[in-house]
């Protein structure tokens, strides 16, 4: 989910924001990819790509 301060800059209307949050909260349960047999591997690959972009220490994540 985007940080709300960034989203507020794009969509200043609070009524619209509440709809966006409601929709985004349901996406993970409605996307078919979540139910695919290789989802765990795909999720890990996505996690690694995100860590490369934003930075992070895998050891810190594993200990959490």
Secondary structure by P-SEA (a helix, b strand, c coil): cccaaaaaaacccaaaaaaaaaaaaacccccccccccaaaaaaaaaaaaaaaaccccaaaaaac
